[in-house]
Amino acid sequence: MTKQFHDNTLSADALDQIFREARSYNGWHDKEVSDEQIHQIHELLKMGPTSANMQPGRFVWCKSQESRDKLAEMASEGNQEKIKTAPVVVIIGYDIDFHEELPWLFPHTDAKSWFEGDEEGRKEGAARNSALQGAYLMLAARSIGLDCGPMSGVDLDKITDHFFADSPRHRADWVCAIGYGDKTTIFDRSPRPDFDKFNSIV
C-alpha cells in the first residue's frame, strides 16, 4: 500500500506575509504592540531548532518610551528616530554561559561538558544560535501580523553595559524594531539573486 503524504505547504498569502511581501520598515504607525503579542512571539521563536537545543538568546523588549529613548542614544543618527517611534524595539543578545542550562534543555546526554573550559567556542556557538533565534523572532512577528525593522547601526558595548548591566556574561548583538510598518517609509525592494548566482546542487 502506497503511503499518502499530505501537502503541508503554507498558502501563497502566508508565504507573502512572512517572506515575499515582507519588508524592513523605517517608520511605524501609532499602534501599540501588546505584552500578549510579545509573549506570542517568544512562544513561537523558542520552537526554532538550535544546536543541542541551546537557548543562548537573551531578549530585552524596550517598550516604554524611556527605554527606547535610552536605546536611541546608543544608535547611529539614522537609526535614532526609528527606535524612538517604534512601538517595541527588542535587543537580541546572547549568554556566553548558555551551557549551564543544557542539563534540562538537552537531557539526552551531558551536553554541558562539551562547552566547559572553551569560552571561545561558547561565544561562537552563542552568537550563531542566538542569531538564528533572532531570525525566528522576525518570522514569528511577521506570522502574527507585525512588521520588523532589524538594525545593526548601534553601539553594542554601550547597549551591553546598560541593558545587560545585571548580567555580566550577556552580550548585545543587534536590535529589531517591531510594530505596524508605515509603507511610506520604505524604499523600493532591493534586488534579490537568482538561484544560480550563489547556489549549487552537488
C-alpha positions as CSV (number, residue, x, y, z in Angstrom):
1,M,0.0,0.0,0.0
2,T,1.4,3.4,-1.0
3,K,1.8,5.8,1.9
4,Q,-0.1,9.1,1.4
5,F,1.7,12.3,2.3
6,H,-0.3,15.5,2.9
7,D,0.8,18.7,1.2
8,N,1.7,20.9,4.2
9,T,2.8,23.9,2.1
10,L,1.6,27.2,3.5
11,S,-0.8,29.2,1.4
12,A,0.6,31.8,-1.0
13,D,-0.8,34.5,1.2
14,A,1.1,33.2,4.2
15,L,4.3,33.0,2.3
16,D,3.8,36.5,1.0
17,Q,3.3,37.7,4.6
18,I,6.3,36.0,6.0
19,F,8.7,36.3,3.1
20,R,7.8,37.7,-0.4
21,E,6.0,40.8,0.6
22,A,7.6,41.4,4.0
23,R,9.9,44.4,4.2
24,S,12.3,46.0,6.7
25,Y,10.5,49.1,7.9
26,N,11.9,52.5,8.8
27,G,8.7,54.1,10.2
28,W,5.7,53.0,12.2
29,H,2.0,53.6,12.7
30,D,1.0,54.8,16.1
31,K,-0.5,51.4,17.2
32,E,0.5,49.5,20.3
33,V,2.2,46.1,20.3
34,S,0.7,44.4,23.4
35,D,2.5,42.3,26.0
36,E,0.4,39.4,24.8
37,Q,1.8,39.7,21.3
38,I,5.4,39.9,22.7
39,H,4.7,36.6,24.6
40,Q,3.2,35.1,21.4
41,I,6.4,35.9,19.5
42,H,8.5,34.2,22.2
43,E,6.3,31.1,22.3
44,L,6.9,30.7,18.6
45,L,10.6,31.6,18.3
46,K,11.6,29.3,21.1
47,M,10.4,26.3,19.0
48,G,13.0,27.0,16.3
49,P,15.9,24.5,16.1
50,T,19.3,25.3,17.6
51,S,22.4,23.2,18.2
52,A,21.7,20.8,21.1
53,N,18.5,22.8,21.8
54,M,20.7,25.5,23.3
55,Q,18.8,28.7,24.1
56,P,21.6,31.4,24.2
57,G,19.4,34.2,23.0
58,R,18.6,36.9,25.6
59,F,16.0,39.4,24.7
60,V,15.3,42.8,26.1
61,W,12.0,44.2,24.9
62,C,12.2,48.0,25.0
63,K,8.5,49.1,25.1
64,S,8.5,52.1,27.4
65,Q,9.3,55.5,25.8
66,E,12.1,55.9,28.4
67,S,13.8,52.6,27.4
68,R,13.5,53.4,23.7
69,D,14.9,56.9,24.1
70,K,17.8,55.5,26.1
71,L,18.4,52.9,23.4
72,A,18.2,55.6,20.7
73,E,21.1,57.4,22.4
74,M,23.3,54.4,21.6
75,A,22.3,54.2,17.9
76,S,23.6,55.9,14.8
77,E,21.9,59.1,13.9
78,G,20.0,57.5,11.0
79,N,18.5,54.9,13.4
80,Q,17.6,57.1,16.3
81,E,14.1,58.1,15.1
82,K,13.3,54.6,14.0
83,I,13.9,53.4,17.6
84,K,12.1,56.2,19.3
85,T,9.0,55.9,17.3
86,A,8.7,52.1,17.1
87,P,6.1,50.5,19.5
88,V,8.7,48.0,20.6
89,V,12.4,47.5,20.0
90,V,13.9,44.2,21.0
91,I,17.6,43.8,21.8
92,I,18.9,40.5,20.7
93,G,21.8,39.3,22.8
94,Y,23.3,36.1,24.0
95,D,24.6,34.5,27.1
96,I,28.2,33.3,27.0
97,D,27.4,30.7,29.7
98,F,24.4,29.3,27.9
99,H,25.8,25.8,28.6
100,E,24.8,26.0,32.2
101,E,21.2,25.5,31.1
102,L,21.9,22.5,28.9
103,P,21.2,19.8,31.6
104,W,17.5,20.5,31.4
105,L,17.3,21.8,27.8
106,F,19.1,18.8,26.3
107,P,18.9,16.0,28.9
108,H,19.7,13.2,26.5
109,T,23.4,13.4,27.2
110,D,25.9,15.5,29.1
111,A,26.0,18.4,26.5
112,K,27.2,20.8,29.2
113,S,30.6,19.1,29.2
114,W,31.0,19.8,25.5
115,F,31.4,23.5,26.2
116,E,33.1,23.7,29.6
117,G,36.5,25.2,29.5
118,D,36.0,26.5,26.0
119,E,34.8,30.1,26.3
120,E,35.7,31.0,22.7
121,G,33.8,28.0,21.4
122,R,30.8,29.1,23.6
123,K,31.0,32.6,22.2
124,E,30.9,31.3,18.7
125,G,28.0,28.9,19.4
126,A,26.1,31.5,21.3
127,A,26.5,34.1,18.6
128,R,25.4,31.7,15.8
129,N,22.5,30.2,17.6
130,S,21.2,33.5,19.1
131,A,21.3,35.0,15.6
132,L,19.1,32.0,14.5
133,Q,16.8,32.8,17.3
134,G,16.6,36.4,16.2
135,A,15.7,35.3,12.7
136,Y,13.0,33.1,14.2
137,L,11.8,36.1,16.2
138,M,11.3,38.1,13.0
139,L,9.4,35.3,11.3
140,A,7.3,34.9,14.4
141,A,6.5,38.6,14.5
142,R,5.5,38.6,10.8
143,S,3.4,35.4,11.2
144,I,1.2,37.2,13.8
145,G,0.7,40.3,11.6
146,L,3.5,42.5,12.8
147,D,6.4,44.1,10.8
148,C,10.1,44.3,11.6
149,G,13.0,46.7,11.2
150,P,16.3,45.0,12.1
151,M,19.2,47.3,12.7
152,S,22.9,46.9,13.4
153,G,23.9,50.6,13.5
154,V,24.1,50.7,17.3
155,D,26.9,50.8,19.9
156,L,26.8,47.3,21.2
157,D,29.2,47.9,24.0
158,K,27.1,50.7,25.4
159,I,23.9,48.6,25.0
160,T,25.5,45.7,26.7
161,D,26.8,47.9,29.6
162,H,23.3,49.5,30.1
163,F,20.7,46.9,29.3
164,F,22.6,43.8,30.5
165,A,24.3,45.6,33.5
166,D,23.0,42.9,35.9
167,S,24.1,40.0,33.6
168,P,27.9,40.4,33.0
169,R,28.0,37.2,30.8
170,H,25.4,38.6,28.4
171,R,26.3,40.5,25.2
172,A,24.1,42.6,22.9
173,D,24.4,41.7,19.2
174,W,21.7,43.6,17.2
175,V,18.3,45.2,17.6
176,C,15.0,44.9,15.8
177,A,12.1,47.3,15.9
178,I,8.6,45.7,15.8
179,G,5.2,47.2,15.1
180,Y,2.9,48.1,12.3
181,G,5.1,49.4,9.5
182,D,4.3,52.6,7.6
183,K,4.7,51.7,3.9
184,T,5.5,55.3,3.0
185,T,8.9,54.9,4.9
186,I,10.3,52.1,2.8
187,F,12.3,52.1,-0.4
188,D,11.6,50.0,-3.5
189,R,12.7,46.4,-2.8
190,S,16.4,45.9,-3.4
191,P,17.5,43.2,-5.8
192,R,17.5,39.5,-4.9
193,P,19.7,37.0,-6.6
194,D,18.5,34.2,-8.9
195,F,19.3,30.7,-7.6
196,D,22.3,30.1,-9.8
197,K,24.1,33.2,-8.6
198,F,25.0,31.9,-5.1
199,N,23.8,28.3,-5.1
200,S,24.9,24.9,-6.4
201,I,23.4,21.5,-6.1
202,V,26.0,18.7,-5.9
